């Protein structure tokens, strides 16, 4: 606990470092677990990629600092100055608003990601901002946060900004972050973890999993979304699934 007498700048530094450490722990637990699962369930898939994985971890550690800093500052402001619209009282809004608020955050995040991601594939921005992420060939369970610092900054500011605009229960913030973590890792790990009945269902046709996102890493100019295929379909950038992953999963194309 920080003392009320702790200087503001020191308090912000401590909170930012603590939040960054939590982001790093979340990264190592999630990516580490799915990397372990990959080696058990898909032996040989990551053979020869030790150098790449080491590079992914180094970039990701820098990303954890960038993601943790604005989150920590906003959390400190909420706790000490009630800056944001985050709340703890379940009676503050109807219970049906809990899942709705999470869906709003996920859709706004997906929209932000689609358009900024697509912009970073422009030739003027790709090399200085997004090429680091595409150095992972093929992507692995450690790739999800392997970003250039500029790309990390673009991703890091959205949710801390949203809590000033859209009310959300603190628990739902945790749900959104958990979904972001799990989808980020599983979409990059090089094989399809979700069952065929989901991937090829009417619901699955609107959700992004590894089968869909891997094709972006294969062809670059398509499948830009994060969670949903909505913007890819609206904008004509949806190219379907990775044939390699679909064939290995034994799914119909």
Buried (B, 14 or more C-beta within 10 A) or exposed (E): EBEEEEEEEEBBBBBBBBBBBBBBEBBBEBBBEBBEBBBEEBEEBBEEBEEBBEBBBEBBBBBBBBBBBBBBBBBBBBEEEEBBBBBEEEEEBEEEBBEEBBEBBBBBBBBBBBEBBBBBBEEEBBEEBBEBBBBBEBBBBBBBBBBBBBBBBBBBBBBBBBBEEBBBBEEBBEBBBEBBBBBBBBBBBBBBBBEBEEBBEEEBEEBBBBBBBBBBBBEEEBBBBBBBBBBBEEEEBBBBBBEBBBEBBEBEE
